[in-house]
Amino acid sequence: MLRTLVDRKAYGFLEPILSFTFLLNAVLLVPLSFTTFYSASGIRRGEGWARPIALVNALTVVALPCTMVATMGLRYFADAPLFLAGAVSVTAAGPFMLAALLWPRKGTGSD
């Protein structure tokens, strides 16, 4: 549909952004958010199933910046400061999610 509405150059610029946005929202963020919140409560209760799920979610967020660069290339980052800020925040979220899982806490069954 987009291809019929804009010229070829604009389509070449917009298509990767739109494709990535739909993939991110539909395939990644909705189920990732649900399972992260659900597993967080399980981790607090010390349930064994919760930590592996949270770990997979954190690794998914860590992989997201690589996916962004692979699907969109680097040219978008230099020309769009807000997009760059969003990408940096996602890049920072993954290691923080991993750190929260790997940092031992009393009372969560990981002592």
N, C-alpha and C positions, 0 to 999 in steps of 0.2 A: 504494500500500500504506500509506504513512504517513497519507494522508487518512482511511483507515478506522480507524486506531488512536488518533488524537488529535482533540480538538475543533477547531473551525474557527479559533479564535484561535491556538492552539498551532501548528496547521498553517501558518498565515500567517507565523508567526515562524520555524519550522524549515525549511520548504520551500526558501527561497533558500539557506540555509546548506548543506543537504544537496546540492542541485543543484550549487552551486558546488564543493563538495568532490569530487564525482564527476567533474565536468568537469576540475578542476585535476589530479587524480591520473591519470585515464585519458588525457586528451587532451594535457596539457601536460607534466607533470613527468617521466614515464617517458621519452618520446622526447627531451625537452629535455635531460635529464641524460645520456642515452646519447650524443647528438650533440655535446654540449658537451665531454664527456671525450674523445671520439673526435677532434674537431677540435682540441682543445688539443694532443694529441700531433702532429697534422699541422702546426700552427703552429710547434711547436718544431723540427720537421724542415724548415721552410721551404716546405711544400707550398702551392701557390696556392689550392686548393679550400677549405682549412680556414678561412681568415680570413672569407670571406663567410658560411659556415655559423655560425661563432661570433658574427658580427655579428647575424645574424638571431636567434639564440638570446638574445643580450643585449637586443635590441630587444623580443623577446617578454616577457622578464622586466620590462622597463621598462613595457610596456603592461599588465602584470598588475594593478597597483593601480587603474588606470582601469577595468578589467574588474570588479574587486571592487566598486568603488563603483557602477558601472552596474547590476550584477546584484543587489546586496545593499542598496544604500542606505547612508546614514551612521549610521542608528540603532544598528547592531550594534557599531560602533566605540566608542561612548561607554559602552555597558553591559557590555562584555566586555574587560577589560584585557589578558588573555592573547591574545585575538584581535587586539587593537590592536598588541600587541608583535609578533606574527607578521606582521601587515600591514606594520609599519614595517621589519622585517628584510627582507621581500621587496622593499619599496620601495628600500631601501639596496643590495640585491644588484645590481639592474639597472645603476645608474650605475657601481658597482665593476666589473662585467663589461665595460661599455663602456670604462672608463678603462684596464683591462688590455689591451684590444684596440687602443686608440688611442695608448697610450704606446709610443713607438718603443724597441725593444730591439735590441742588437747580436746577430747570429748567428741571427736568425729570418727573414731575408729582407726585413725592413721597414726596413732602415737607410737 
